Amino acid sequence: MLAAGAQDAGQIVVLRSAALFDGVSPALMARPSVLIADGVIAAVYGPAGLLPAGARVVDLPGLTLMPGLVDAHLHLCFDATGDPAGHLADTRDGLLREHMAEAARRALRAGVTTVRDLGDRGYLALDLRDSDPAGGAGPLPTIVAAGPPITTPGGHCHFLGGATSGERGLRAAVRDHAERGVDVIKVMASGGNITPGSLPHEAQFSAGELRAIVDEAHRHGLPVTAHAHSAKSIADAVAAGVDGIEHATFMTADGVDAPETVIRAIASHRVAVGWTVGRDPAQPGSVPPQIAGRMPGLIAARRRLYESGALLVPGSDAGVTPAKPHDVLRFAPEDMAVVGLSPAEILSAMTSRAAQACGLGHRKGRIAVGFDADILAIDGNPLQDLAAICRLHAIYAGGRAIHSALGGRARIEVA
Ligand SMILES: [Zn+2]
C-alpha cells in the first residue's frame, strides 16, 4: 500500500496533500507541501511554494496531513487482557521487553508516534526508549517513561516494584528514579482498579509525603504526575504542587464529588489533567462497573474542568483492560466530544497539548518548522469527521515511513 521507503540520509522529502491540520490552528491549510530533511520539518508552504531541486516528492492526493498522535498515558508492560497483573507476574523480563516492543509498534502502526509509559517493571520502558532505532523488529514510537510508579507496600501496582514508605524512603525512591534516567515521576496517590485490595477512592499517601515526593523530583528537574481517583488524593496532590493528575475522577466510596475549590486550583495552577479516554468499540460493555455506575458524575466533573479552563490531556491507559489495546487512542474523540470539546480542540489535545504534557512540546505534536517529522496522512477532514483519524493511509515517524495498520485504499504514489 505505502510505497515510500525510509528516508535516505541527507535527502529532502516533500509531502504534498489536499489539506493540513498543524496541531494548533482551528482551520485546515489547503494544498500544503511539507518539506522534510533529516527527519525534521524544514518548511511548510502552500500551493505556490517552489520545490527544492533534487527533492523526492510523495503525493498523497485527497488526504489530510496532521501531526502524529501522542498517547500521554499507557502501560507497555500490561497486555490488555482480563488479567494484566497476573500475566505480568508470569513473564520474565526478557520476554516482557519483547511484548512491550510489540505493544509500542502496534501503537505506532495506528498513528501514535509518541507514547508516555506511566508505569513499567524494571525500567524496561526506559530500556526500549534508549534502544537502537535500527535494531529490533521495526521502528518504535518515541517513548517517554516513568519507570516503576512510586506506591505504598501492597498499594496500587506494588507488583511493578516501586513500593516504599516514609518521607526518607520516598525521597530515596525519587532519587533512584532520577539516577535511572526517568523522564517523569509517577506516584500512585490513591488506590486503583487493577490491584486486588486497593480502593480507588482511598488516598495512599499523606499530604506531607506527596510534598516530599514533589520537592525531591523538582529538585532533580523532573515533573511529577499523580495517579489520583479519590477526591482527597487529588486535593492533596494539587496542594503538593504536582505537574499532572492522572484520571482525576474525584471518586468517593459511592459516587463522585468534585469540590469547586479543587477544580479552580487545578485550572489556575495549570495542572495537566490526564483524561482517561478511548475504548475499543469491538469490546462492548467493557467499562468497569465501578466506573460505569459513576459515569454521569464523572462526565459532569470533566465538563466543569473543561469549562474552568483546565488543561485536559488525553491518555488511553492502554494495556489495563481488553477494551484498551495499545492502539486504542484513535477512539478517544468520542469520549472527549461528550464533554463539549470541538473537533479542533480534541485534535489539538491529542497532538500538541499531549506533547507538552510529555515534556516534548518543543518538537512533537505540531507540523511546523523545526519539529520532528511525525506526520499522518488521513482520509477526510478531521475537523468535520473525527473518525477520519481511523482512516490512516500513511505514517511518518521522524521522517521515516511506517506501514499503517489502518489504511483503506492503495492510493499513495511516490514520484
Ligand atoms: Zn495507568
Residues whose N, C-alpha, C, O or C-beta is under 5 A from the ligand:
A	BS01	ZN	D317
